[in-house]
Amino acid sequence: GNTLLYLHIIHMFVRNKRSVGRGGAYEYLQIVRSYREGGKVRQQIIGTLGRRDHLVASGELDGLLKSLAGFSEKLRVVEAVRESGLAARTAKTWGPALVFGRLWERQGLPEILGKLAQGRKFEFDLERAAFALALQRLCAPGSDLQGSGWVQTVAAPGLEGLALQHFYRTTAFLAQVRQDLERKLFRRDRNLFNQAMDLVFIDTTSLYCYRDEETELRRRGYSRDRRPELPQLVLCVAVDEEGWPIAWEVFPGNTADAAALRQVVTLLRERFQIGKVVVVADRGMISRETLKLLTGHKTAPFDYVLGCKLRRSKEVREEVLSRGGRYQKVADNLEVKEVRVKERRYVVCRNLKEARKDALAREALVEKLKATLAREGEKGLMANRGFARFLQTAKGSVHLDEAALAADARLDGKFVLTTNTEMPAAEVALTYKSLWRVERTFREQKSTLEVRPIYHQRDDTSIGHVVASFLALRLEADLQQRLEERDNKVSWPDLMRDLGQVQSVLVELDGQRYQLRTDLVDAAHKAFAAAGVRPPPPVTLLGPIS
């Protein structure tokens, strides 16, 4: 009956050797070396330490183990913690709150929200709750219920006591003061940066809601998310040429894009007193009413660069695209030519790479159409809506519509713009291509920030949810611009991951409380520098343990 007591020594262990003699049974501790020889494991006794009961009673065993532990880094740390009374109490994420907290302050949000909340009796710090909502959208997008748990994992002043009801009350408040908040931020941005707005990019998207019942705001409509069974809101956003969000508006879910654009144009004039800009918008926004609203205002007519609907506009399809003329090369895979139809000015843009892709896609469709006709006959063709625009029915038979194929070929790689500006055609095309700024806004809103889906049951808190997301978007756009100014190229997910690794660890030692900062890694250095934040020292004395 030998008992083996292993030490963390390479190929060595302590054996408890039981020996039975005339005087009784005794246990001896031996140091044994284990090794391989000829493929077999062999053991060698290095030495016998003595009887186990004597070693334990005299304290010699503890002394030996303590002496050996001095040569082990891990055991030295464990012993130091045990002897000194060092205790690590909490570890919380610190980096995002430090960086975005500084940008939040620089945008004047604590002061603006404080003024808007004057006269209202909140038993909690509303500004801190608003910051927590915005920070959650950036770091851990989800419901307010999830946010109330997440906020307890963040190291930031004033977030400790926030609870779910505080988030609900804050979203309701943000919905109530939304217009005043937007106006104050807009004026502050213009004064701070002294920017004259020349271009405004406008686009729309849909945000679906997890509920079955429709309300005045939540309506079923065209769903870009392919969730037609759910009620939704329509969100229309305006950003400037730097990608900075100017204004946003929420409309009932069945609002058409052109109608949303017209209301946002009115908002820009009335709420923000914008007098002269060029509005840039995609082809879904164009209509006679839109053009009249943009240009017909007595005191604040807007210029425009708008995308045209190639297949739905007869003038574009039959007159603009049929005109001859030489294309001017603007950039790789972008050529332009100008066409005028009466007083209307158009710019035809062509991407040769996309033209080749369009032609190949059509050829593949025609081959599939022919194969379906041969295999299933006319019935198989008529059941497929994708084939319909290239088919013609005559005298009871179905055949390819060569005229429709030729008309479709004229659209390969092309998009058409209309404008009332005097900008050169090349500049018109490049301006329209800059719509990626507002598209990036939606991409960030719906992925990084995850505005959708909306879990709130009330319309006002749903709007407040969107307001909190746009406060987060302002923080993201601010940091992105600062990084670009420094020519720092880093992906947003990598940056957020590295910021999240900057932790605050609270420890207690010798009756004192300390705050430790973990090391900054990779992109976190760039984020701190771009935001103008000096990293806290690695160790900060907080004071005696209370």
C-alpha positions as CSV (number, residue, x, y, z in Angstrom):
1,G,0.0,0.0,0.0
2,N,2.2,2.8,-1.2
3,T,0.6,6.3,-1.5
4,L,2.1,8.7,-4.1
5,L,2.3,12.4,-3.2
6,Y,3.3,14.3,-6.4
7,L,5.3,17.6,-6.4
8,H,5.5,20.0,-9.4
9,I,9.1,18.9,-10.1
10,I,10.0,17.6,-13.5
11,H,10.1,13.7,-13.5
12,M,10.2,13.7,-9.7
13,F,7.6,12.9,-7.0
14,V,7.3,12.2,-3.3
15,R,6.4,8.6,-2.3
16,N,4.8,7.7,1.0
17,K,6.4,4.3,1.7
18,R,4.6,2.1,4.3
19,S,6.9,-0.2,6.3
20,V,5.7,-2.9,8.8
21,G,8.1,-4.2,11.5
22,R,8.1,-5.6,15.0
23,G,7.5,-2.1,16.5
24,G,4.4,-1.5,14.3
25,A,3.6,0.1,10.9
26,Y,5.3,3.4,9.9
27,E,5.3,5.7,6.9
28,Y,8.4,7.1,5.4
29,L,8.7,9.9,2.8
30,Q,11.0,9.3,-0.1
31,I,12.0,11.5,-3.1
32,V,11.8,9.3,-6.2
33,R,13.0,10.1,-9.8
34,S,11.1,8.6,-12.7
35,Y,12.8,8.0,-16.0
36,R,12.5,5.9,-19.2
37,E,15.1,3.3,-20.2
38,G,14.7,1.1,-23.2
39,G,11.1,2.1,-23.5
40,K,10.3,1.1,-19.9
41,V,9.6,3.4,-17.0
42,R,12.0,3.0,-14.1
43,Q,12.3,4.7,-10.7
44,Q,15.2,5.6,-8.6
45,I,15.1,6.6,-4.9
46,I,17.0,9.9,-4.6
47,G,16.7,9.9,-0.8
48,T,14.6,9.2,2.2
49,L,13.4,12.2,4.1
50,G,12.4,10.3,7.3
51,R,9.3,9.1,9.1
52,R,6.2,11.1,8.0
53,D,4.8,11.5,11.6
54,H,8.1,13.0,12.8
55,L,8.5,15.4,9.9
56,V,4.9,16.7,10.3
57,A,5.2,17.0,14.1
58,S,8.5,18.9,14.0
59,G,7.4,21.3,11.2
60,E,10.3,20.2,9.1
61,L,8.0,19.1,6.2
62,D,6.3,22.5,6.0
63,G,9.8,24.2,6.1
64,L,11.0,22.0,3.3
65,L,7.9,22.7,1.1
66,K,8.2,26.4,1.8
67,S,11.8,26.3,0.8
68,L,11.0,24.4,-2.4
69,A,8.1,26.8,-3.2
70,G,10.6,29.7,-3.3
71,F,11.9,28.3,-6.6
72,S,8.4,28.2,-8.2
73,E,7.1,31.5,-9.7
74,K,3.4,30.3,-9.4
75,L,3.7,29.1,-5.9
76,R,5.5,32.3,-4.8
77,V,2.6,34.4,-6.1
78,V,0.1,32.2,-4.3
79,E,2.1,32.4,-1.1
80,A,2.5,36.2,-1.4
81,V,-1.3,36.6,-1.8
82,R,-2.0,34.4,1.2
83,E,0.5,36.1,3.4
84,S,-0.2,39.7,2.4
85,G,-3.9,39.5,2.3
86,L,-4.1,40.6,-1.3
87,A,-7.7,40.2,-2.7
88,A,-9.0,40.9,-6.2
89,R,-12.6,42.1,-5.8
90,T,-13.9,43.0,-9.2
91,A,-12.8,43.2,-12.9
92,K,-14.8,45.5,-15.2
93,T,-14.5,46.7,-18.8
94,W,-12.9,50.1,-18.8
95,G,-11.5,51.0,-22.2
96,P,-14.7,51.9,-24.1
97,A,-16.1,54.1,-21.3
98,L,-12.8,56.0,-21.1
99,V,-12.6,56.7,-24.9
100,F,-16.3,57.3,-25.6
101,G,-16.8,59.1,-22.3
102,R,-14.3,61.8,-23.4
103,L,-16.0,62.2,-26.8
104,W,-19.4,62.4,-25.0
105,E,-18.1,65.3,-23.0
106,R,-16.5,67.0,-26.0
107,Q,-19.8,66.9,-27.8
108,G,-21.4,68.8,-24.9
109,L,-23.9,66.1,-24.2
110,P,-23.8,66.3,-20.4
111,E,-24.5,70.0,-20.5
112,I,-27.2,69.7,-23.2
113,L,-29.1,66.8,-21.5
114,G,-28.8,68.6,-18.1
115,K,-30.5,71.7,-19.5
116,L,-33.2,69.6,-21.2
117,A,-33.9,67.8,-18.0
118,Q,-34.2,70.9,-15.8
119,G,-37.5,71.0,-13.9
120,R,-38.0,67.3,-14.2
121,K,-37.7,65.2,-11.1
122,F,-35.6,62.2,-11.7
123,E,-34.3,60.2,-8.7
124,F,-31.4,59.0,-10.8
125,D,-28.7,60.5,-13.0
126,L,-30.4,60.8,-16.3
127,E,-27.3,62.0,-18.2
128,R,-25.4,58.9,-17.0
129,A,-28.3,56.6,-18.0
130,A,-28.3,58.2,-21.5
131,F,-24.6,57.6,-21.8
132,A,-25.0,54.0,-20.7
133,L,-27.7,53.5,-23.4
134,A,-25.4,54.9,-26.1
135,L,-22.4,52.9,-24.8
136,Q,-24.4,49.7,-24.8
137,R,-25.3,50.2,-28.4
138,L,-21.6,50.4,-29.3
139,C,-20.4,47.6,-27.0
140,A,-23.2,45.1,-26.4
141,P,-26.2,45.9,-28.6
142,G,-29.4,44.4,-27.3
143,S,-32.6,45.1,-25.3
144,D,-32.8,47.4,-22.3
145,L,-33.2,44.4,-20.1
146,Q,-29.9,43.0,-21.4
147,G,-28.4,46.5,-21.0
148,S,-29.4,46.7,-17.3
149,G,-27.3,43.6,-16.6
150,W,-24.4,44.6,-19.0
151,V,-24.0,48.0,-17.4
152,Q,-22.9,46.3,-14.1
153,T,-19.8,45.0,-16.0
154,V,-18.6,48.4,-17.0
155,A,-16.3,50.7,-15.1
156,A,-17.5,54.3,-15.5
157,P,-18.6,57.0,-13.0
158,G,-22.3,57.0,-12.2
159,L,-23.3,53.7,-13.8
160,E,-23.2,51.6,-10.7
161,G,-26.8,52.2,-9.5
162,L,-28.6,52.2,-12.8
163,A,-31.4,49.7,-13.2
164,L,-33.9,48.6,-15.9
165,Q,-36.6,51.2,-14.9
166,H,-34.0,54.0,-15.3
167,F,-33.4,52.8,-18.9
168,Y,-37.1,52.8,-19.7
169,R,-37.6,56.3,-18.2
170,T,-34.6,57.6,-20.1
171,T,-35.8,56.3,-23.5
172,A,-39.2,57.9,-22.9
173,F,-37.4,61.2,-22.0
174,L,-35.2,61.1,-25.1
175,A,-38.3,60.7,-27.3
176,Q,-39.9,63.7,-25.6
177,V,-36.9,66.0,-26.1
178,R,-35.7,64.6,-29.4
179,Q,-36.3,67.7,-31.5
180,D,-34.7,70.1,-29.1
181,L,-31.8,67.7,-28.6
182,E,-31.2,67.4,-32.4
183,R,-31.4,71.2,-32.8
184,K,-29.0,72.0,-30.0
185,L,-26.5,69.4,-31.3
186,F,-26.8,70.7,-34.8
187,R,-26.1,74.3,-33.8
188,R,-23.3,73.2,-31.6
189,D,-21.7,71.2,-34.3
190,R,-21.8,74.0,-36.8
191,N,-20.4,76.5,-34.3
192,L,-17.7,74.2,-33.1
193,F,-16.5,73.1,-36.5
194,N,-17.5,76.3,-38.3
195,Q,-18.7,74.2,-41.2
196,A,-20.8,75.5,-44.0
197,M,-22.9,72.6,-45.3
198,D,-22.7,72.1,-49.1
199,L,-24.0,68.6,-49.4
200,V,-26.7,66.6,-47.5
201,F,-27.0,62.8,-48.2
202,I,-30.4,61.3,-47.4
203,D,-31.6,57.7,-47.4
204,T,-34.2,55.5,-45.7
205,T,-34.3,52.0,-44.2
206,S,-36.8,49.9,-42.2
207,L,-36.7,48.7,-38.6
208,Y,-38.9,45.8,-37.7
209,C,-40.5,45.4,-34.3
210,Y,-41.1,42.2,-32.3
211,R,-44.9,42.5,-31.8
212,D,-48.0,41.5,-33.8
213,E,-50.2,44.5,-33.2
214,E,-50.0,47.6,-35.4
215,T,-50.0,51.1,-34.0
216,E,-50.1,54.6,-35.5
217,L,-46.3,54.3,-36.0
218,R,-45.7,50.6,-36.3
219,R,-47.2,49.6,-39.7
220,R,-46.5,46.7,-42.1
221,G,-45.0,47.9,-45.3
222,Y,-42.2,47.1,-47.7
223,S,-39.6,45.3,-45.6
224,R,-35.9,45.6,-46.6
225,D,-35.2,43.0,-43.9
226,R,-37.6,40.5,-45.6
227,R,-39.8,40.4,-42.5
228,P,-43.1,41.5,-44.0
229,E,-45.1,39.7,-41.3
230,L,-43.8,42.1,-38.6
231,P,-44.8,45.8,-38.1
232,Q,-42.0,48.2,-38.7
233,L,-40.8,51.8,-38.6
234,V,-39.2,53.7,-41.5
235,L,-36.1,55.6,-40.5
236,C,-34.8,58.4,-42.7
237,V,-31.3,59.8,-42.1
238,A,-29.5,62.9,-43.3
239,V,-25.7,63.1,-43.0
240,D,-23.2,65.7,-44.2
241,E,-20.4,65.3,-46.7
242,E,-18.1,64.1,-43.8
243,G,-20.5,61.4,-42.8
244,W,-21.6,63.3,-39.7
245,P,-25.3,62.6,-38.8
246,I,-27.3,65.8,-39.1
247,A,-30.9,64.7,-38.6
248,W,-33.1,61.7,-38.4
249,E,-36.8,61.1,-38.5
250,V,-39.0,58.1,-37.8
251,F,-42.1,57.5,-39.9
252,P,-44.9,54.9,-40.0
253,G,-43.8,51.6,-41.5
254,N,-45.9,52.0,-44.6
255,T,-44.3,55.4,-45.6
256,A,-42.9,55.5,-49.1
257,D,-39.2,56.6,-49.6
258,A,-40.2,59.7,-51.6
259,A,-42.7,60.8,-48.9
260,A,-40.0,60.4,-46.2
261,L,-37.6,62.4,-48.2
262,R,-40.1,65.3,-48.6
263,Q,-40.7,65.4,-44.9
264,V,-37.0,65.4,-44.0
265,V,-36.4,68.2,-46.5
266,T,-39.1,70.2,-44.7
267,L,-37.5,69.3,-41.4
268,L,-34.1,70.6,-42.6
269,R,-35.6,73.9,-43.5
270,E,-37.9,74.4,-40.5
271,R,-36.1,72.7,-37.6
272,F,-32.5,73.6,-38.6
273,Q,-33.1,76.6,-40.8
274,I,-30.8,75.2,-43.5
275,G,-31.1,77.6,-46.4
276,K,-29.0,76.3,-49.3
277,V,-27.6,72.8,-49.9
278,V,-27.4,70.1,-52.5
279,V,-29.5,67.1,-51.5
280,V,-28.2,63.8,-52.7
281,A,-30.5,60.8,-52.6
282,D,-31.0,57.4,-54.3
283,R,-33.4,56.5,-57.1
284,G,-36.2,55.5,-54.8
285,M,-36.6,59.1,-53.7
286,I,-37.4,60.7,-57.0
287,S,-40.9,62.0,-57.9
288,R,-42.5,65.1,-59.3
289,E,-43.6,66.2,-55.8
290,T,-40.0,65.7,-54.5
291,L,-38.5,67.9,-57.3
292,K,-41.1,70.6,-56.7
293,L,-40.5,70.6,-53.0
294,L,-36.8,70.8,-53.4
295,T,-36.7,73.6,-55.9
296,G,-40.0,75.5,-55.5
297,H,-39.4,77.0,-52.0
298,K,-39.4,80.8,-52.1
299,T,-36.6,81.4,-49.6
300,A,-34.7,78.1,-49.3
301,P,-34.7,76.3,-52.7
302,F,-32.4,73.2,-52.6
303,D,-30.3,71.9,-55.4
304,Y,-30.3,68.2,-56.0
305,V,-28.5,65.1,-57.3
306,L,-30.9,62.2,-57.5
307,G,-30.7,58.7,-58.9
308,C,-33.2,57.9,-61.6
309,K,-35.3,54.7,-62.0
310,L,-34.0,53.2,-65.2
311,R,-36.8,50.8,-66.0
312,R,-39.8,52.9,-64.7
313,S,-38.9,56.2,-66.3
314,K,-39.9,56.4,-69.9
315,E,-37.9,59.5,-70.5
316,V,-34.8,57.9,-69.1
317,R,-35.3,54.6,-70.9
318,E,-36.3,55.9,-74.3
319,E,-34.6,59.3,-74.6
320,V,-31.6,59.6,-72.2
321,L,-30.1,56.2,-72.7
322,S,-30.7,56.2,-76.5
323,R,-28.7,59.4,-77.0
324,G,-25.2,59.1,-78.5
325,G,-22.1,60.7,-77.3
326,R,-18.6,60.0,-76.0
327,Y,-18.1,58.9,-72.4
328,Q,-15.5,60.7,-70.2
329,K,-13.4,58.6,-67.9
330,V,-13.6,59.8,-64.3
331,A,-12.0,56.9,-62.4
332,D,-11.4,53.2,-62.7
333,N,-14.7,51.6,-63.8
334,L,-16.5,54.9,-63.9
335,E,-17.3,56.8,-67.1
336,V,-19.9,59.7,-67.6
337,K,-21.6,61.6,-70.3
338,E,-24.1,64.5,-70.1
339,V,-27.6,64.4,-71.7
340,R,-30.1,67.2,-71.7
341,V,-33.8,66.7,-72.4
342,K,-35.5,70.1,-72.7
343,E,-34.6,71.9,-69.5
344,R,-33.8,68.7,-67.6
345,R,-30.1,67.7,-67.1
346,Y,-29.0,64.1,-66.8
347,V,-25.7,62.4,-66.3
348,V,-25.3,58.8,-67.6
349,C,-22.7,56.8,-65.6
350,R,-21.2,53.6,-66.8
351,N,-19.2,50.9,-65.0
352,L,-17.6,48.6,-67.6
353,K,-16.8,45.9,-65.0
354,E,-20.4,45.9,-63.9
355,A,-21.6,45.9,-67.5
356,R,-19.8,42.7,-68.1
357,K,-21.3,41.1,-65.0
358,D,-24.8,42.2,-66.0
359,A,-24.3,40.7,-69.5
360,L,-23.1,37.4,-68.1
361,A,-26.0,37.3,-65.7
362,R,-28.5,37.9,-68.5
363,E,-26.9,35.2,-70.7
364,A,-27.1,32.7,-67.8
365,L,-30.8,33.6,-67.4
366,V,-31.5,33.1,-71.1
367,E,-29.8,29.7,-71.1
368,K,-31.9,28.7,-68.1
369,L,-35.0,30.0,-69.8
370,K,-34.3,27.9,-72.9
371,A,-33.5,24.8,-70.8
372,T,-36.8,25.2,-68.9
373,L,-38.7,25.7,-72.2
374,A,-37.2,22.5,-73.6
375,R,-37.8,20.5,-70.4
376,E,-41.2,21.8,-69.1
377,G,-42.7,23.7,-72.0
378,E,-44.6,26.9,-71.8
379,K,-46.2,26.1,-68.5
380,G,-42.8,26.0,-66.7
381,L,-41.9,29.4,-68.1
382,M,-45.0,31.2,-67.1
383,A,-44.8,29.9,-63.6
384,N,-41.4,31.6,-63.1
385,R,-41.8,35.4,-62.5
386,G,-38.0,35.9,-63.2
387,F,-38.5,35.0,-66.8
388,A,-41.6,37.1,-67.4
389,R,-39.8,40.3,-68.6
390,F,-38.0,38.4,-71.4
391,L,-41.0,36.5,-72.7
392,Q,-43.6,37.3,-75.3
393,T,-46.9,35.6,-75.9
394,A,-48.2,35.5,-79.4
395,K,-50.9,33.4,-81.0
396,G,-51.0,31.0,-78.0
397,S,-47.2,30.4,-78.0
398,V,-44.5,31.7,-75.8
399,H,-41.1,32.8,-77.1
400,L,-38.1,35.0,-76.3
401,D,-38.7,38.7,-76.5
402,E,-35.6,39.9,-78.4
403,A,-36.6,43.5,-78.1
404,A,-36.8,43.2,-74.3
405,L,-33.4,41.5,-74.2
406,A,-31.9,44.4,-76.3
407,A,-33.5,47.0,-74.1
408,D,-32.1,45.3,-71.0
409,A,-28.6,45.2,-72.6
410,R,-28.7,49.0,-72.9
411,L,-28.8,49.2,-69.1
412,D,-25.8,47.0,-68.5
413,G,-23.5,48.7,-65.9
414,K,-25.3,52.0,-66.1
415,F,-27.0,54.3,-63.6
416,V,-28.5,57.7,-64.5
417,L,-28.6,60.8,-62.3
418,T,-30.6,64.0,-62.7
419,T,-29.5,67.3,-61.2
420,N,-30.2,71.0,-61.4
421,T,-26.7,72.0,-60.3
422,E,-24.0,73.4,-62.6
423,M,-21.4,70.9,-61.3
424,P,-19.4,69.2,-64.0
425,A,-20.8,65.8,-65.0
426,A,-17.8,64.0,-63.4
427,E,-18.3,65.8,-60.1
428,V,-22.0,65.0,-60.1
429,A,-21.2,61.3,-60.5
430,L,-18.6,61.4,-57.7
431,T,-21.0,63.3,-55.4
432,Y,-23.6,60.6,-55.9
433,K,-21.1,57.8,-55.3
434,S,-20.5,59.5,-51.9
435,L,-23.9,58.2,-50.8
436,W,-21.8,55.4,-49.2
437,R,-21.5,57.8,-46.3
438,V,-25.2,57.5,-45.4
439,E,-25.2,53.8,-46.4
440,R,-22.3,53.3,-43.9
441,T,-24.5,55.0,-41.3
442,F,-27.2,52.5,-41.9
443,R,-24.7,49.6,-41.9
444,E,-23.4,50.8,-38.6
445,Q,-26.8,51.5,-37.3
446,K,-28.1,48.0,-38.1
447,S,-24.9,45.9,-37.4
448,T,-22.5,47.6,-35.1
449,L,-25.3,49.5,-33.3
450,E,-28.1,47.1,-34.1
451,V,-31.1,49.4,-34.0
452,R,-33.2,46.5,-35.2
453,P,-35.1,44.6,-34.0
454,I,-36.9,46.9,-31.6
455,Y,-38.3,45.2,-28.4
456,H,-40.1,48.2,-26.9
457,Q,-43.9,47.9,-26.7
458,R,-44.6,51.6,-26.8
459,D,-44.1,54.0,-29.7
460,D,-42.5,56.7,-27.6
461,T,-39.9,54.4,-26.1
462,S,-39.2,52.9,-29.5
463,I,-38.3,56.4,-30.8
464,G,-36.2,56.9,-27.7
465,H,-34.4,53.7,-28.5
466,V,-33.5,55.2,-32.0
467,V,-32.4,58.5,-30.4
468,A,-30.0,56.6,-28.1
469,S,-28.7,54.7,-31.1
470,F,-28.0,58.0,-32.9
471,L,-26.2,59.4,-29.9
472,A,-24.0,56.3,-30.1
473,L,-23.6,56.8,-33.9
474,R,-22.3,60.4,-33.2
475,L,-19.7,58.9,-30.9
476,E,-18.7,56.3,-33.5
477,A,-18.6,58.9,-36.3
478,D,-16.5,61.2,-34.1
479,L,-13.9,58.5,-33.3
480,Q,-13.8,57.3,-36.9
481,Q,-13.1,60.8,-38.2
482,R,-10.3,61.3,-35.6
483,L,-8.7,58.0,-36.6
484,E,-8.9,59.0,-40.3
485,E,-7.3,62.3,-39.6
486,R,-4.4,60.4,-38.1
487,D,-4.4,58.0,-41.1
488,N,-5.0,55.2,-38.7
489,K,-6.6,52.2,-40.5
490,V,-8.2,49.7,-38.2
491,S,-11.4,47.7,-38.5
492,W,-14.1,48.7,-36.1
493,P,-14.7,45.2,-34.7
494,D,-10.9,44.9,-34.0
495,L,-10.9,48.3,-32.3
496,M,-13.9,47.5,-30.1
497,R,-12.4,44.1,-29.2
498,D,-9.1,45.7,-28.1
499,L,-10.8,48.5,-26.2
500,G,-12.8,45.9,-24.3
501,Q,-9.6,44.2,-23.1
502,V,-8.7,47.4,-21.2
503,Q,-10.0,46.3,-17.7
504,S,-10.3,48.0,-14.3
505,V,-9.4,45.5,-11.5
506,L,-10.1,46.5,-7.9
507,V,-7.9,44.9,-5.3
508,E,-7.4,45.2,-1.6
509,L,-4.0,45.0,0.1
510,D,-2.8,45.9,3.6
511,G,-6.1,47.6,4.4
512,Q,-6.0,49.8,1.2
513,R,-8.0,49.7,-2.0
514,Y,-6.2,49.9,-5.4
515,Q,-7.4,50.2,-9.0
516,L,-5.3,48.3,-11.5
517,R,-5.4,48.9,-15.3
518,T,-4.6,46.1,-17.6
519,D,-2.3,46.7,-20.6
520,L,-3.4,48.5,-23.8
521,V,-3.2,46.2,-26.8
522,D,-3.0,46.9,-30.5
523,A,-5.8,49.1,-31.7
524,A,-6.6,50.4,-28.2
525,H,-3.5,52.6,-28.3
526,K,-4.8,54.2,-31.5
527,A,-8.3,54.8,-30.0
528,F,-6.9,56.4,-26.9
529,A,-4.6,58.7,-28.8
530,A,-7.3,59.7,-31.4
531,A,-9.7,60.5,-28.6
532,G,-7.1,62.5,-26.7
533,V,-7.4,60.3,-23.7
534,R,-4.3,59.7,-21.5
535,P,-4.5,56.1,-20.2
536,P,-4.8,55.9,-16.4
537,P,-1.7,54.7,-14.5
538,P,-1.3,51.0,-14.1
539,V,-1.9,51.3,-10.3
540,T,-4.0,53.9,-8.5
541,L,-4.4,54.1,-4.7
542,L,-8.1,54.6,-3.9
543,G,-7.9,54.8,-0.2
544,P,-8.5,52.7,3.0
545,I,-10.9,49.8,2.9
546,S,-14.2,51.1,4.3
